[in-house]
């Protein structure tokens, strides 16, 4: 039986999950090695295609990864990936380039660990909101071989398309990266169903349609009656569900969404503040400025100046 969109939140989310892929590294390591990764502006991922390694990030204990496991860092936090073995001298890592893709090697020692690494960048504010709703890192343990094979295949296909430089390669790679991210998100939701927040709202029928409508049209003059009609629920049911899953009433959640979108655009674009205000549902630059000050304690100009700091 085919599931319709109302029963499948991830299908409904598809328009908000388009990401720009940047496949960065093929890592082929052996012996004892340490590979640090700086913070980035996108969701970083590592797919272990052979062997084992250890992942470390500040504030969390070490996590061991094996072949077929996938690590996703939605917020692009700085981290370190290193060998399981700590015996012997730490091997130097040599970088070679094939077009825009780096190959990292530990010369002079047999390779026993391979990783495919990259970044998924969400370009729209709605994508940023969804990514921000994920935890600091997600580890997908591939105990089922087909999943490992599919993730590996997608990573290699993305690499091949970006490397080919053929007509249409960019859009093909983007769609493959979107599929990769949706698969990661699906497996995460299976393993750790969200109890609260944006993802919880999106996975419950009573609230998902209202949230999707807000994501599609944040500037619309939404009322509680209109949101209830969109959700095919009563006002009381909608308010009760939002408070249970997000700790906010629907219109308060809309305000959070609008200000989050505005903050993201101020920090990542040069769009005029008056344009951003209109796009997220504020009638003037001053109204947006006052709302941002109340919510974040900072004016729009300060957010924009802070981009390079």
C-alpha positions as CSV (number, residue, x, y, z in Angstrom):
1,X,0.0,0.0,0.0
2,X,1.4,3.4,-1.0
3,X,1.7,5.9,1.8
4,X,0.3,9.3,1.0
5,X,2.1,12.5,1.9
6,X,0.0,13.1,5.0
7,X,1.3,9.9,6.5
8,X,4.9,10.4,5.4
9,X,6.4,13.6,6.9
10,X,9.7,13.1,5.2
11,X,8.1,13.2,1.8
12,X,6.3,16.4,2.8
13,X,9.6,17.8,3.9
14,X,11.3,17.1,0.6
15,X,11.1,20.7,-0.7
16,X,12.9,21.9,2.5
17,X,15.7,19.3,2.4
18,X,17.5,20.2,-0.8
19,X,21.2,20.6,0.1
20,X,24.3,21.5,-1.8
21,X,26.9,18.7,-1.6
22,X,30.6,19.4,-1.1
23,X,32.3,16.0,-1.1
24,X,35.7,16.9,0.3
25,X,37.9,14.0,1.2
26,X,38.6,10.3,0.4
27,X,40.6,9.1,3.4
28,X,42.8,6.0,3.1
29,X,44.7,5.6,6.4
30,X,46.8,3.0,8.1
31,X,48.8,2.7,11.3
32,X,48.3,5.3,14.0
33,X,46.8,8.6,12.7
34,X,44.9,11.7,13.7
35,X,42.8,13.8,11.4
36,X,41.4,17.0,12.8
37,X,38.5,18.8,11.2
38,X,37.7,22.5,11.7
39,X,34.2,23.8,12.2
40,X,32.4,24.4,9.0
41,X,29.3,26.2,7.8
42,X,27.4,23.0,6.8
43,X,26.5,19.6,8.1
44,X,29.6,17.5,8.0
45,X,29.4,13.7,7.4
46,X,31.8,10.8,7.5
47,X,31.0,7.4,6.0
48,X,33.3,4.6,7.1
49,X,33.6,2.3,4.1
50,X,36.4,0.1,5.5
51,X,37.9,-0.7,8.9
52,X,37.4,1.2,12.2
53,X,38.1,4.7,13.6
54,X,37.3,6.8,16.6
55,X,35.4,10.1,16.6
56,X,36.0,12.8,19.3
57,X,34.2,16.1,19.8
58,X,34.5,18.5,22.8
59,X,31.9,17.7,25.5
60,X,31.4,14.1,24.4
61,X,33.3,10.9,25.0
62,X,35.0,9.0,22.1
63,X,32.7,7.1,19.7
64,X,34.0,4.1,17.8
65,X,32.9,3.8,14.2
66,X,33.1,0.7,12.0
67,X,32.6,-0.1,8.3
68,X,29.1,1.0,7.2
69,X,28.6,3.5,10.0
70,X,27.8,7.1,9.2
71,X,28.5,10.1,11.3
72,X,26.6,13.3,10.8
73,X,27.4,16.6,12.5
74,X,24.4,18.8,11.7
75,X,26.0,22.0,13.0
76,X,29.5,21.4,11.6
77,X,31.3,21.4,14.9
78,X,35.1,21.0,15.1
79,X,36.1,17.4,15.8
80,X,38.8,14.8,15.4
81,X,38.8,11.4,13.7
82,X,41.6,9.1,14.6
83,X,42.8,5.5,14.5
84,X,41.6,2.9,17.0
85,X,45.2,2.0,17.6
86,X,47.3,4.5,19.7
87,X,50.5,2.4,19.5
88,X,53.5,3.7,17.6
89,X,54.4,7.0,16.0
90,X,51.5,9.1,14.6
91,X,51.7,8.9,10.8
92,X,51.8,12.0,8.7
93,X,48.8,12.6,6.5
94,X,49.6,13.5,2.9
95,X,47.0,15.3,0.7
96,X,46.6,14.8,-3.0
97,X,44.1,16.6,-5.2
98,X,41.9,15.2,-8.0
99,X,40.1,18.2,-9.3
100,X,38.2,19.5,-6.3
101,X,38.3,16.3,-4.3
102,X,41.1,15.7,-1.8
103,X,42.6,12.2,-1.2
104,X,44.3,11.9,2.2
105,X,46.9,9.1,2.7
106,X,49.3,7.8,5.3
107,X,52.3,6.8,3.1
108,X,54.5,3.9,3.9
109,X,51.8,1.8,5.6
110,X,49.1,-0.5,4.4
111,X,45.6,1.1,4.4
112,X,43.2,-0.5,6.8
113,X,40.6,2.3,7.2
114,X,38.8,4.3,4.5
115,X,36.3,7.1,4.9
116,X,34.3,9.3,2.6
117,X,33.9,12.8,4.1
118,X,32.0,15.9,3.0
119,X,29.6,18.7,3.9
120,X,25.9,19.2,3.2
121,X,25.0,22.8,3.0
122,X,21.4,24.0,3.3
123,X,21.0,27.2,1.4
124,X,17.5,28.2,2.6
125,X,16.4,29.4,6.0
126,X,13.9,26.5,6.2
127,X,16.7,24.0,5.7
128,X,18.8,25.7,8.4
129,X,15.8,25.4,10.8
130,X,15.5,21.7,10.1
131,X,19.2,21.0,10.5
132,X,19.4,23.1,13.7
133,X,16.7,20.9,15.1
134,X,19.0,17.9,15.1
135,X,21.4,17.0,17.9
136,X,25.1,17.9,17.9
137,X,26.0,14.7,16.2
138,X,24.2,11.6,14.9
139,X,25.7,8.2,14.5
140,X,24.0,5.7,12.3
141,X,25.0,2.2,13.0
142,X,24.6,0.1,9.9
143,X,23.8,-3.3,11.2
144,X,22.0,-4.1,8.0
145,X,24.3,-4.5,5.0
146,X,21.9,-3.0,2.4
147,X,21.9,0.3,4.2
148,X,25.7,0.5,4.3
149,X,25.8,-0.3,0.6
150,X,23.2,2.3,-0.3
151,X,25.0,5.1,1.7
152,X,28.4,4.1,0.2
153,X,26.9,4.0,-3.3
154,X,25.4,7.5,-2.9
155,X,28.6,8.9,-1.7
156,X,30.6,7.5,-4.6
157,X,27.9,8.6,-7.1
158,X,28.1,12.2,-5.8
159,X,31.9,12.1,-6.1
160,X,31.7,10.7,-9.6
161,X,29.2,13.4,-10.7
162,X,31.2,16.3,-9.2
163,X,34.4,14.9,-10.7
164,X,33.0,14.4,-14.2
165,X,32.1,18.1,-14.8
166,X,29.6,16.9,-17.4
167,X,26.4,18.8,-18.3
168,X,23.9,18.4,-15.5
169,X,26.4,17.0,-13.0
170,X,25.7,19.7,-10.4
171,X,22.0,19.1,-10.2
172,X,22.4,15.3,-10.2
173,X,24.9,15.6,-7.4
174,X,22.6,17.9,-5.4
175,X,19.7,15.5,-5.8
176,X,21.9,12.5,-4.7
177,X,23.1,14.5,-1.7
178,X,19.5,15.3,-0.8
179,X,18.7,11.6,-0.9
180,X,21.7,10.9,1.3
181,X,20.6,13.4,3.9
182,X,17.0,12.2,3.9
183,X,18.2,8.6,4.4
184,X,20.4,9.8,7.3
185,X,17.4,11.7,8.8
186,X,15.1,8.7,8.3
187,X,17.4,6.3,10.1
188,X,17.9,8.8,12.9
189,X,14.2,9.2,13.4
190,X,13.8,5.4,13.5
191,X,16.5,5.0,16.1
192,X,15.8,8.1,18.2
193,X,12.2,9.4,17.7
194,X,12.1,13.0,18.8
195,X,10.1,13.7,21.9
196,X,9.9,17.5,21.4
197,X,10.8,20.4,19.1
198,X,10.5,20.9,15.4
199,X,11.1,17.3,14.3
200,X,8.5,16.1,16.8
201,X,6.0,18.5,15.4
202,X,6.8,17.4,11.9
203,X,6.3,13.7,12.7
204,X,2.9,14.1,14.3
205,X,-0.1,14.3,12.0
206,X,-1.9,16.8,14.3
207,X,0.8,19.4,13.9
208,X,2.8,18.5,10.8
209,X,0.6,20.3,8.3
210,X,0.6,23.5,10.3
211,X,4.4,23.5,10.6
212,X,4.8,22.8,6.9
213,X,2.5,25.6,6.0
214,X,4.5,28.0,8.2
215,X,7.8,26.8,6.6
216,X,6.4,27.4,3.1
217,X,4.9,30.8,3.9
218,X,6.4,32.4,7.0
219,X,5.3,35.9,6.0
220,X,1.6,34.9,5.6
221,X,-0.8,36.5,8.1
222,X,-1.5,33.2,9.9
223,X,-4.2,33.0,12.5
224,X,-5.0,30.2,14.9
225,X,-8.2,29.5,12.9
226,X,-6.4,29.3,9.6
227,X,-3.7,27.0,11.1
228,X,-6.3,24.7,12.6
229,X,-8.1,24.5,9.3
230,X,-4.9,23.7,7.5
231,X,-4.3,20.9,10.1
232,X,-7.9,19.6,9.9
233,X,-8.0,19.9,13.7
234,X,-9.8,22.0,16.3
235,X,-8.1,25.1,17.7
236,X,-7.9,23.5,21.1
237,X,-6.4,20.3,19.8
238,X,-3.8,22.2,17.8
239,X,-2.8,24.4,20.8
240,X,-2.6,21.3,23.1
241,X,-0.5,19.4,20.6
242,X,1.9,22.3,20.0
243,X,2.3,22.9,23.7
244,X,3.0,19.2,24.4
245,X,5.6,18.8,21.6
246,X,7.2,22.3,21.4
247,X,6.3,24.0,24.7
248,X,4.8,26.8,22.7
249,X,1.4,27.8,21.3
250,X,1.2,27.7,17.5
251,X,1.5,31.5,16.9
252,X,4.4,31.7,19.5
253,X,6.1,28.9,17.5
254,X,5.6,30.9,14.3
255,X,7.3,33.9,15.9
256,X,10.3,31.7,16.8
257,X,10.4,30.4,13.3
258,X,10.3,33.9,11.7
259,X,13.0,35.2,14.0
260,X,15.2,32.2,13.4
261,X,14.8,32.7,9.6
262,X,15.7,36.4,9.9
263,X,18.7,35.7,12.1
264,X,20.0,33.2,9.7
265,X,19.7,35.5,6.7
266,X,21.3,38.4,8.6
267,X,24.3,36.3,9.5
268,X,24.7,34.7,6.0
269,X,23.5,37.2,3.4
270,X,23.8,40.8,2.4
271,X,20.0,41.1,1.8
272,X,18.6,44.5,2.9
273,X,17.1,44.3,6.4
274,X,13.8,45.7,5.1
275,X,13.6,42.9,2.6
276,X,14.3,40.3,5.2
277,X,11.7,41.8,7.5
278,X,9.0,41.6,4.8
279,X,10.0,38.0,3.8
280,X,9.5,36.7,7.3
281,X,6.3,38.6,8.1
282,X,7.3,41.9,9.7
283,X,5.9,45.1,8.4
284,X,9.0,47.2,8.9
285,X,12.7,47.0,9.6
286,X,12.0,48.6,13.0
287,X,9.5,46.0,14.0
288,X,11.9,43.2,13.1
289,X,14.7,45.0,15.0
290,X,12.7,45.3,18.1
291,X,11.6,41.6,17.9
292,X,15.2,40.4,17.5
293,X,16.3,42.6,20.4
294,X,13.6,41.0,22.6
295,X,14.4,37.5,21.5
296,X,18.2,37.5,21.1
297,X,19.3,40.7,22.9
298,X,20.9,42.0,19.8
299,X,20.1,44.4,16.9
300,X,20.2,43.3,13.2
301,X,23.3,45.4,12.5
302,X,25.1,43.6,15.3
303,X,24.2,40.2,13.9
304,X,25.5,41.2,10.5
305,X,28.8,42.7,11.9
306,X,29.3,39.4,13.8
307,X,29.5,37.3,10.7
308,X,33.2,37.8,10.3
309,X,34.0,37.8,14.0
